[in-house]
Amino acid sequence: MKAAEIIAAHTNTDFDAFAAMVAAAKLYPRAHICVSGALNRNVREFCALYGDQIPTVDANRIEHAAVRRLIAIETLEPNRLGELGKLLRRTDVEVVSFDHHSAEELPRFAARLIQRVTSEDGALTTLMVRILAERGLAITPLEATVFALGIHEDTGSLTFSTATPRDGEALVFCMRHGASATLIERFLHSPLAGAQRELLARALRLAEPVQAGGLDVQLAALHVGEYVEEVAVVAHRFLDVTGADAFVLLVEMEERIFVIARSRAG
């Protein structure tokens, strides 16, 4: 498929990244939303039901030679964009970056960025919604629902220490534009899969306390034989169950070590 403009986020796309891509498509109407690698389970189920209203393109269908603009969501690391990461190294591709993660230094190709928009909000979707609102762009109730899901997921429904008043204001904006509470409940609180439940049980059994600033910080290092989807969800549930201030989970699987850190204490 030939596309001059594409929108891409990190692999293992969560709802915040997906919602930010949907918002970016409102800002760049000629751009195609590309998915590379696995979608998180709740995002995958949403796309299966509503893909006709929010179309996406598999990254392996894109003809790289035709791309002239890449809108990068939440990352500027080539390896996190999967096969589309190669586009970041091309001098004939313009790059626009939207992110809410602080970066001490930009990659070496940063001089080619035509725009870099960042925020310190709990969810990147909050920034995107604010831009849409400032420009007066119309959004559908389904789009409002997607945006609300992204904000809820990345702020723990405004309970994470990283949540800001702007995150709350963006959620109000979404509700005013028809976000469905029923769909938010359906896709936000997915039950853990069997492998996730087993991993959580092991983490609860094997976690050890770590001295850190007088806080209750727990650490667990585990090995699993097969890949487990959405390990970050397990880390969230650990905090819910234990009430710990922070949790660091290291999981060795498929010859790689995944590190997830979650904190309630900033």
SERO-4910 file (N, C-alpha, C, O; in steps of 0.05 Angstrom, whole numbers):
BEGIN
 pado doro    nc1    nc2    nc3   cac1   cac2   cac3    cc1    cc2    cc3    oc1    oc2    oc3
  Met    A     17    -24      0      0      0      0     18     25      0     36     27     16
  Lys    A     12     44    -18     27     69    -19     13     90     -2    -11     95     -4
  Ala    A     28    102     16     18    123     34     40    143     39     61    136     48
  Ala    A     34    168     33     55    189     37     57    197     66     79    205     75
  Glu    A     35    194     81     36    202    109     25    178    126      4    167    120
  Ile    A     40    171    147     30    150    165     34    159    194     50    176    200
  Ile    A     18    146    211     18    151    240     26    124    253     13    104    247
  Ala    A     46    125    270     55    100    282     62    104    312     72    125    319
  Ala    A     56     84    328     63     84    356     81     60    363     87     44    345
  His    A     88     58    388    105     36    396     90      9    393     66      9    394
  Thr    A    106    -12    390     94    -38    389     81    -45    416     86    -31    436
  Asn    A     64    -65    417     49    -71    442     32    -46    449     33    -37    472
  Thr    A     17    -37    430      3    -11    432    -19    -13    453    -37    -31    452
  Asp    A    -19      5    473    -40      7    493    -61     27    484    -59     39    462
  Phe    A    -81     32    501   -103     49    492    -94     79    491   -105     93    474
  Asp    A    -76     87    507    -67    115    506    -53    120    479    -58    140    466
  Ala    A    -35    102    471    -21    105    445    -41    103    422    -39    118    403
  Phe    A    -60     84    424    -79     81    402    -97    106    400   -102    116    378
  Ala    A   -106    116    423   -123    139    423   -108    164    412   -120    180    397
  Ala    A    -83    166    419    -67    188    408    -64    186    378    -63    206    364
  Met    A    -62    162    367    -60    158    339    -86    166    325    -86    179    304
  Val    A   -109    159    338   -135    167    327   -138    197    327   -148    209    307
  Ala    A   -128    211    348   -129    240    349   -110    252    328   -117    272    315
  Ala    A    -87    240    324    -68    250    304    -80    248    276    -75    265    259
  Ala    A    -97    228    271   -110    225    245   -130    247    240   -135    254    217
  Lys    A   -140    259    262   -158    282    259   -141    307    251   -151    324    236
  Leu    A   -117    308    261    -99    331    255    -86    328    228    -80    348    214
  Tyr    A    -82    303    219    -70    298    193    -88    279    178    -83    255    177
  Pro    A   -109    290    166   -130    273    154   -121    256    130   -135    237    123
  Arg    A    -98    262    118    -88    245     96    -70    222    106    -62    205     91
  Ala    A    -65    222    132    -47    201    143    -63    176    151    -86    177    159
  His    A    -49    153    148    -61    128    155    -50    118    182    -26    120    187
  Ile    A    -68    108    199    -59     97    225    -48     69    220    -61     51    209
  Cys    A    -22     65    227     -9     40    222     -4     26    249      5     38    268
  Val    A     -9      0    250     -3    -15    274     19    -35    267     19    -49    247
  Ser    A     39    -35    285     62    -52    282     66    -69    307     66    -58    329
  Gly    A     68    -95    304     71   -112    327     43   -117    339     23   -112    326
  Ala    A     43   -126    364     18   -134    377      4   -110    389     17    -92    401
  Leu    A    -22   -110    387    -39    -91    402    -45   -104    429    -48   -128    431
  Asn    A    -47    -88    450    -56    -99    475    -84   -111    471    -99   -103    454
  Arg    A    -90   -131    488   -114   -147    483   -139   -130    482   -156   -134    464
  Asn    A   -143   -111    500   -167    -95    499   -169    -77    475   -190    -72    464
  Val    A   -146    -67    465   -145    -51    441   -151    -69    417   -166    -61    399
  Arg    A   -141    -93    417   -146   -112    395   -175   -119    393   -187   -120    371
  Glu    A   -188   -123    416   -216   -130    416   -233   -106    407   -253   -109    393
  Phe    A   -225    -82    415   -239    -58    406   -238    -55    376   -258    -49    362
  Cys    A   -214    -58    365   -210    -55    336   -226    -76    320   -235    -70    299
  Ala    A   -228   -100    332   -243   -121    318   -272   -113    315   -285   -121    296
  Leu    A   -283    -98    334   -311    -90    334   -316    -64    319   -336    -61    305
  Tyr    A   -297    -46    320   -302    -19    309   -282    -11    288   -278     13    282
  Gly    A   -268    -30    276   -248    -24    256   -259    -11    231   -245      3    217
  Asp    A   -285    -15    226   -297     -2    203   -301     28    207   -302     43    188
  Gln    A   -302     36    232   -306     65    238   -279     79    244   -276    103    240
  Ile    A   -260     63    253   -233     74    258   -213     55    244   -202     38    257
  Pro    A   -209     59    218   -193     40    203   -163     43    209   -153     64    214
  Thr    A   -150     20    209   -121     19    213   -109      2    190   -123    -12    176
  Val    A    -83      5    187    -68    -10    166    -45    -25    180    -31    -14    196
  Asp    A    -42    -50    173    -19    -65    183      7    -54    172      9    -49    148
  Ala    A     26    -50    189     51    -37    181     65    -52    158     78    -40    142
  Asn    A     62    -78    157     76    -93    136     64    -90    109     75    -99     89
  Arg    A     42    -76    107     29    -70     81     39    -43     69     34    -38     46
  Ile    A     53    -28     85     62     -1     76     87     -3     59    107    -16     66
  Glu    A     86     10     36    110     13     19    127     36     30    121     59     27
  His    A    149     28     42    166     48     55    176     70     36    178     93     44
  Ala    A    181     63     12    191     83     -7    172    106    -12    181    127    -20
  Ala    A    146    101     -8    126    122    -14    122    141     10    111    162      6
  Val    A    132    134     33    127    151     57    144    176     57    168    175     52
  Arg    A    131    199     62    145    224     63    142    238     90    157    256     96
  Arg    A    122    230    106    118    241    132    110    219    152     92    203    146
  Leu    A    124    219    175    118    200    196    110    215    221    125    232    231
  Ile    A     85    210    230     76    222    256     81    201    277     67    180    278
  Ala    A    100    205    294    109    185    314     96    191    341     97    213    351
  Ile    A     83    170    352     68    173    377     83    159    399     88    135    398
  Glu    A     90    174    420    101    164    445    130    154    443    141    146    464
  Thr    A    142    153    420    169    144    419    184    154    394    171    159    373
  Leu    A    210    158    397    227    164    374    250    144    373    270    149    360
  Glu    A    246    121    385    265    100    384    258     81    361    237     69    362
  Pro    A    276     78    342    270     61    319    262     32    326    243     21    314
  Asn    A    275     21    346    268     -7    353    240    -10    366    229    -32    365
  Arg    A    230     12    377    203     10    389    181     14    368    157     10    374
  Leu    A    188     23    344    168     26    323    168      2    304    154      3    283
  Gly    A    181    -19    312    181    -43    295    194    -38    268    214    -23    266
  Glu    A    183    -49    247    194    -46    221    192    -18    211    208    -10    193
  Leu    A    174     -2    221    171     26    212    194     43    224    198     66    215
  Gly    A    209     33    243    230     49    255    252     56    235    266     76    239
  Lys    A    254     41    213    274     47    192    268     75    180    287     88    170
  Leu    A    243     84    180    236    109    168    249    133    183    255    154    171
  Leu    A    255    129    209    267    150    224    295    157    215    306    178    220
  Arg    A    308    138    201    335    142    193    338    153    164    360    157    154
  Arg    A    315    158    151    315    167    124    314    198    123    298    210    137
  Thr    A    332    210    108    333    239    107    310    251     91    306    275     92
  Asp    A    296    235     75    274    246     59    247    243     72    226    247     60
  Val    A    246    234     98    221    231    113    220    252    135    237    253    152
  Glu    A    199    268    134    194    288    155    182    273    179    166    255    176
  Val    A    190    282    203    181    269    227    167    289    245    178    311    251
  Val    A    143    282    254    129    297    274    126    280    298    117    257    296
  Ser    A    132    290    322    132    274    346    112    285    366    113    309    372
  Phe    A     95    267    377     78    274    400     85    255    423     86    231    419
  Asp    A     91    267    446    100    250    468     94    263    495     91    288    496
  His    A     92    247    516     89    258    543    109    246    562    106    247    586
  His    A    130    234    550    152    224    566    176    242    563    183    249    540
  Ser    A    188    250    585    211    268    583    234    254    570    239    230    575
  Ala    A    249    268    554    273    256    541    296    276    545    295    299    538
  Glu    A    318    266    557    341    284    562    354    293    537    363    315    535
  Glu    A    355    275    517    367    283    492    352    269    469    343    246    472
  Leu    A    351    282    447    338    271    424    357    253    408    382    256    410
  Pro    A    346    234    393    364    218    376    379    235    356    372    258    352
  Arg    A    398    224    343    416    239    325    401    251    301    411    270    289
  Phe    A    378    239    294    364    249    271    346    272    278    330    281    262
  Ala    A    348    283    303    329    303    313    328    328    296    308    342    295
  Ala    A    350    334    282    350    359    266    329    358    243    321    378    233
  Arg    A    320    333    237    301    331    215    272    333    225    253    333    209
  Leu    A    268    335    251    241    337    262    229    364    253    241    385    258
  Ile    A    206    364    241    193    389    234    176    399    257    170    423    258
  Gln    A    169    381    276    153    390    299    156    369    321    155    345    315
  Arg    A    159    378    345    159    360    368    142    372    390    147    394    400
  Val    A    120    359    396    100    369    415    100    351    439     96    327    436
  Thr    A    105    362    463    106    346    487     89    358    509     81    381    508
  Ser    A     84    342    529     69    351    553     79    335    576     94    316    573
  Glu    A     70    343    600     76    328    624     51    317    637     50    312    661
  Asp    A     31    312    620      6    301    630      9    271    635     28    258    625
  Gly    A    -10    260    650    -10    231    655    -14    215    630     -3    192    628
  Ala    A    -30    225    611    -36    211    586    -29    229    563    -34    253    563
  Leu    A    -17    217    542    -12    232    518    -38    241    505    -40    262    493
  Thr    A    -59    225    507    -85    231    496    -95    258    506   -109    273    491
  Thr    A    -89    265    530    -97    291    541    -86    314    524   -101    332    518
  Leu    A    -61    312    517    -49    333    500    -64    334    473    -70    355    463
  Met    A    -69    310    461    -81    309    435   -110    321    436   -118    335    418
  Val    A   -125    314    457   -152    324    460   -151    355    462   -168    369    451
  Arg    A   -132    365    477   -130    394    480   -125    408    454   -136    429    448
  Ile    A   -108    396    437   -103    408    410   -128    407    393   -135    426    380
  Leu    A   -142    384    394   -167    382    378   -187    403    387   -201    416    371
  Ala    A   -189    407    414   -208    426    424   -201    455    416   -218    471    409
  Glu    A   -175    461    418   -166    488    410   -171    494    381   -177    517    373
  Arg    A   -170    473    364   -174    477    335   -204    474    328   -211    478    305
  Gly    A   -220    468    347   -249    466    342   -256    443    323   -276    445    308
  Leu    A   -241    421    323   -246    399    306   -268    381    318   -267    375    341
  Ala    A   -287    373    301   -309    357    310   -299    328    316   -283    318    301
  Ile    A   -310    316    337   -304    288    342   -330    273    347   -350    284    356
  Thr    A   -330    248    339   -354    231    342   -355    219    370   -335    219    384
  Pro    A   -378    210    379   -380    197    405   -361    173    408   -350    168    429
  Leu    A   -357    158    386   -338    135    387   -310    145    391   -295    133    407
  Glu    A   -302    166    377   -275    177    381   -272    188    409   -251    184    421
  Ala    A   -293    201    420   -292    211    447   -288    188    467   -274    190    487
  Thr    A   -300    165    461   -298    141    478   -269    131    477   -258    124    498
  Val    A   -257    130    453   -230    121    451   -211    139    466   -193    130    481
  Phe    A   -215    165    464   -198    184    479   -201    180    509   -181    181    524
  Ala    A   -226    177    518   -230    173    547   -217    147    556   -205    147    578
  Leu    A   -218    126    540   -205    101    548   -174    105    550   -162     95    569
  Gly    A   -163    120    532   -134    125    533   -126    140    558   -106    134    571
  Ile    A   -142    160    566   -136    176    590   -140    160    615   -124    160    633
  His    A   -163    145    616   -168    128    639   -145    108    643   -135    105    666
  Glu    A   -137     95    622   -117     74    624    -90     84    633    -77     72    650
  Asp    A    -81    107    623    -54    116    629    -53    133    655    -31    140    664
  Thr    A    -76    139    666    -76    154    692    -88    138    714    -92    148    736
  Gly    A    -96    112    708   -109     97    729   -135    110    737   -142    110    761
  Ser    A   -150    121    717   -174    136    723   -169    158    742   -184    162    762
  Leu    A   -147    172    737   -138    196    752   -127    189    780   -125    207    797
  Thr    A   -121    164    785   -110    157    812    -80    156    812    -68    156    834
  Phe    A    -67    155    789    -37    154    789    -26    181    797    -38    202    792
  Ser    A     -2    180    809     11    205    817     18    223    794     22    247    797
  Thr    A     19    212    770     26    228    746      2    243    734      6    259    717
  Ala    A    -22    237    744    -46    250    733    -45    280    739    -36    288    761
  Thr    A    -55    295    721    -56    325    724    -84    335    722   -102    320    712
  Pro    A    -90    360    730   -116    371    726   -125    371    697   -148    369    691
  Arg    A   -105    374    679   -112    373    650   -123    346    641   -140    345    623
  Asp    A   -113    325    654   -124    298    648   -154    298    655   -170    287    639
  Gly    A   -161    308    678   -189    309    686   -205    327    668   -228    319    661
  Glu    A   -194    349    659   -209    367    641   -214    354    614   -235    357    602
  Ala    A   -194    338    605   -197    324    580   -218    303    581   -233    299    562
  Leu    A   -220    289    604   -241    269    608   -269    282    607   -288    271    596
  Val    A   -271    305    620   -297    320    619   -304    327    590   -327    324    582
  Phe    A   -284    336    575   -288    342    547   -299    318    532   -318    320    516
  Cys    A   -287    295    537   -296    270    524   -325    263    531   -340    256    513
  Met    A   -332    265    556   -359    259    565   -379    278    552   -401    270    545
  Arg    A   -372    303    550   -389    323    537   -394    317    507   -414    325    496
  His    A   -375    303    496   -377    296    467   -387    268    463   -383    256    441
  Gly    A   -399    256    483   -413    231    479   -398    206    485   -407    184    477
  Ala    A   -376    207    500   -362    183    507   -380    164    522   -395    172    540
  Ser    A   -379    139    515   -397    118    526   -386    106    551   -365     93    551
  Ala    A   -400    110    573   -392     98    599   -392     68    597   -376     54    609
  Thr    A   -411     57    582   -414     28    579   -390     16    565   -379     -4    574
  Leu    A   -381     29    543   -357     19    529   -332     23    545   -314      7    544
  Ile    A   -330     45    560   -307     50    577   -304     28    597   -283     17    602
  Glu    A   -327     21    610   -326     -1    630   -319    -27    617   -304    -43    628
  Arg    A   -329    -32    593   -324    -57    580   -295    -61    572   -284    -83    577
  Phe    A   -282    -41    562   -255    -44    551   -233    -36    571   -210    -41    566
  Leu    A   -241    -22    592   -221    -13    611   -213    -34    631   -190    -36    640
  His    A   -233    -50    639   -228    -69    660   -230    -98    650   -248   -113    657
  Ser    A   -211   -105    633   -211   -132    623   -200   -151    644   -181   -145    658
  Pro    A   -213   -174    647   -202   -194    667   -175   -204    658   -169   -205    634
  Leu    A   -159   -212    677   -133   -223    671   -136   -249    657   -153   -266    664
  Ala    A   -119   -254    637   -118   -280    624   -104   -300    643    -92   -292    663
  Gly    A   -106   -326    636    -95   -346    653    -66   -342    659    -57   -345    682
  Ala    A    -49   -337    638    -21   -333    642    -15   -308    659      4   -308    675
  Gln    A    -31   -287    656    -28   -264    673    -34   -269    702    -20   -260    720
  Arg    A    -56   -285    707    -63   -291    734    -41   -308    748    -34   -303    771
  Glu    A    -29   -326    733     -7   -342    744     17   -325    750     30   -328    770
  Leu    A     23   -306    732     46   -288    736     41   -270    761     59   -266    777
  Leu    A     16   -260    764     10   -244    787     13   -260    813     23   -250    833
  Ala    A      3   -285    813      5   -301    837     34   -306    844     41   -305    868
  Arg    A     51   -311    824     80   -315    830     92   -289    840    109   -290    858
  Ala    A     85   -266    828     96   -241    837     88   -235    866    105   -226    882
  Leu    A     63   -241    873     54   -236    901     69   -254    920     75   -246    943
  Arg    A     76   -278    911     89   -298    929    119   -292    932    130   -296    953
  Leu    A    131   -281    910    160   -279    910    171   -250    913    195   -246    916
  Ala    A    153   -231    913    162   -203    915    177   -198    941    169   -209    962
  Glu    A    197   -181    940    213   -174    964    214   -144    968    214   -129    948
  Pro    A    214   -135    993    215   -106    997    243    -95    991    263   -108    994
  Val    A    243    -70    982    268    -56    976    268    -29    991    248    -15    991
  Gln    A    290    -23   1004    292      2   1018    295     25    999    314     26    983
  Ala    A    276     44    999    277     67    981    261     90    993    237     91    990
  Gly    A    275    108   1005    262    132   1015    240    129   1035    223    146   1038
  Gly    A    241    107   1050    221    102   1070    194     93   1059    174     93   1073
  Leu    A    193     86   1033    168     78   1020    167     47   1019    187     34   1021
  Asp    A    143     38   1016    138      9   1012    142      2    983    123      4    967
  Val    A    166     -5    975    173    -12    948    178    -42    946    193    -53    962
  Gln    A    164    -55    928    167    -84    924    180    -90    897    176    -76    878
  Leu    A    196   -112    897    210   -120    872    206   -150    869    209   -165    888
  Ala    A    200   -157    844    199   -186    837    213   -191    811    210   -176    792
  Ala    A    229   -212    810    243   -220    786    236   -249    780    240   -267    795
  Leu    A    223   -253    756    212   -279    749    221   -288    722    228   -271    705
  His    A    220   -314    717    225   -325    691    200   -340    682    188   -355    698
  Val    A    192   -337    657    169   -352    647    178   -366    621    194   -355    606
  Gly    A    166   -389    616    174   -404    592    163   -394    567    175   -396    546
  Glu    A    139   -382    567    126   -372    543    118   -343    547    116   -333    569
  Tyr    A    115   -329    524    109   -300    525     82   -295    538     62   -309    532
  Val    A     81   -276    556     56   -267    570     49   -239    560     65   -221    562
  Glu    A     25   -236    550     16   -210    540     12   -190    563      4   -198    585
  Glu    A     17   -165    558      9   -143    575     19   -147    604      3   -147    623
  Val    A     45   -150    607     56   -154    633     52   -129    650     50   -131    675
  Ala    A     50   -106    638     45    -81    653     19    -82    668     17    -70    690
  Val    A     -1    -96    657    -26    -98    671    -23   -114    697    -35   -107    718
  Val    A     -5   -134    697      1   -149    721     13   -131    743      6   -133    766
  Ala    A     30   -113    734     43    -94    753     22    -76    766     22    -70    790
  His    A      3    -66    749    -19    -50    760    -35    -65    781    -41    -55    802
  Arg    A    -42    -90    774    -59   -106    792    -44   -112    818    -56   -113    840
  Phe    A    -17   -115    817     -2   -120    841     -5    -97    860     -9   -101    884
  Leu    A     -3    -72    850     -7    -49    867    -35    -48    879    -38    -42    902
  Asp    A    -55    -55    863    -82    -55    873    -86    -75    896    -99    -69    916
  Val    A    -74    -99    893    -77   -120    913    -62   -114    938    -72   -119    960
  Thr    A    -37   -103    935    -20   -101    958    -21    -73    972    -15    -70    995
  Gly    A    -28    -53    956    -27    -26    967      1    -14    970      5      6    983
  Ala    A     21    -28    957     48    -18    958     51      9    946     35     17    929
  Asp    A     71     24    954     76     51    942     87     48    914     82     65    896
  Ala    A    103     27    909    115     24    883    122     -6    879    125    -21    898
  Phe    A    123    -14    853    129    -41    847    147    -42    822    141    -29    802
  Val    A    168    -58    823    186    -62    800    185    -92    793    191   -109    810
  Leu    A    176    -97    769    173   -125    760    192   -130    737    192   -116    716
  Leu    A    209   -151    740    227   -160    719    219   -187    710    217   -206    726
  Val    A    213   -191    684    204   -216    674    222   -225    651    225   -211    631
  Glu    A    235   -248    654    251   -259    632    234   -278    616    223   -297    626
  Met    A    231   -271    590    216   -288    572    226   -284    544    233   -262    536
  Glu    A    226   -305    528    236   -305    501    263   -291    498    268   -275    480
  Glu    A    281   -299    516    309   -290    515    312   -259    518    332   -248    509
  Arg    A    292   -247    530    294   -218    536    284   -214    564    270   -230    576
  Ile    A    292   -191    576    282   -184    602    265   -158    600    275   -137    591
  Phe    A    240   -160    608    222   -138    608    221   -126    636    218   -140    656
  Val    A    223   -100    637    223    -86    663    200    -66    664    197    -49    646
  Ile    A    183    -70    684    160    -52    687    161    -40    715    163    -55    735
  Ala    A    159    -14    717    160      0    743    135     17    745    128     32    727
  Arg    A    120     14    767     96     29    772     98     41    801    106     27    819
  Ser    A     89     66    804     91     79    829     65     95    835     53    107    817
  Arg    A     57     95    860     35    112    869     46    138    882     31    156    888
  Ala    A     73    139    887     84    160    903    100    180    887    116    195    898
  Gly    A     97    180    861    111    200    844    140    193    841    155    207    828
***
